Amino acid sequence: MKKFLLVCAVFAAGFLFSNSAKAQAPKIGYFDEQSALVLFPGINKIDTLINSYRLDSLQEEYKWTLTDFQRRDSIFKKDSATMPAKAREMATREIMQLRYKLVNWQQYQQQMEEAKYEQLLAPYKQKIFEAVQAVVAEQKYTILLKAETISPYMQPPLLDNVTIRVAMKLKLPLPKEVEDAWKAAGGTVAGSAAPAKPAAKPKG
């Protein structure tokens, strides 16, 4: 009898745990920031702005740095013998810093361009961040994955594609094939007509 009761208790506990696990199953969405960014109208102008920054700012900075290095190096070669030790040490350090910057200019330029690029993207990313937060709250997602972390052998539900939901919330234009696939999966698109109801059959 005791053995029977123990088996029943274990079965009941397992059943309750199974139901609890199902009730607490996380809702998972997936998101691709780059795919959302390219949907913003006019975002391509960033490439033009980066090119202007390279030509108008960085090239001028390189010319100024080169001129400053040559001037300081010339003065140092002429006056270093009569300089006080402290002044000679400071001048040497400044020249070495300028030389290092010139020798590693390509790396410096790349870092500056990347920083400028992120600065220009910041307003777009802020809008995306706010839209993602809103979508996650509305849809009650408990886990949000990066799209690239999902195996290519899996096809997650299209309706859990947070990128599409964010684009619609921000009123960004979606490709027609994406809209069609979204509707086919049961999703709704703002401004789209609701499916027509079948006409009521006449009585009699």
HELIX and SHEET records of a PDB file:
HELIX    1   1 LYS A    2  ALA A   23  1                                  22    
HELIX    2   2 GLU A   33  LEU A   37  1                                   5    
HELIX    3   3 LYS A   45  TYR A   53  1                                   9    
HELIX    4   4 ARG A   54  LEU A   58  3                                   5    
HELIX    5   5 GLN A   59  ASP A   79  1                                  21    
HELIX    6   6 SER A   80  THR A   82  5                                   3    
HELIX    7   7 ALA A   85  VAL A  103  1                                  19    
HELIX    8   8 TRP A  105  GLN A  139  1                                  35    
HELIX    9   9 ALA A  147  THR A  149  5                                   3    
HELIX   10  10 LEU A  158  ASP A  160  5                                   3    
HELIX   11  11 VAL A  162  LYS A  169  1                                   8    
HELIX   12  12 LYS A  176  ALA A  184  1                                   9    
SHEET    1   A 2 ILE A  28  PHE A  31  0                                        
SHEET    2   A 2 ILE A 143  LYS A 146  1                                        
END                                                                             
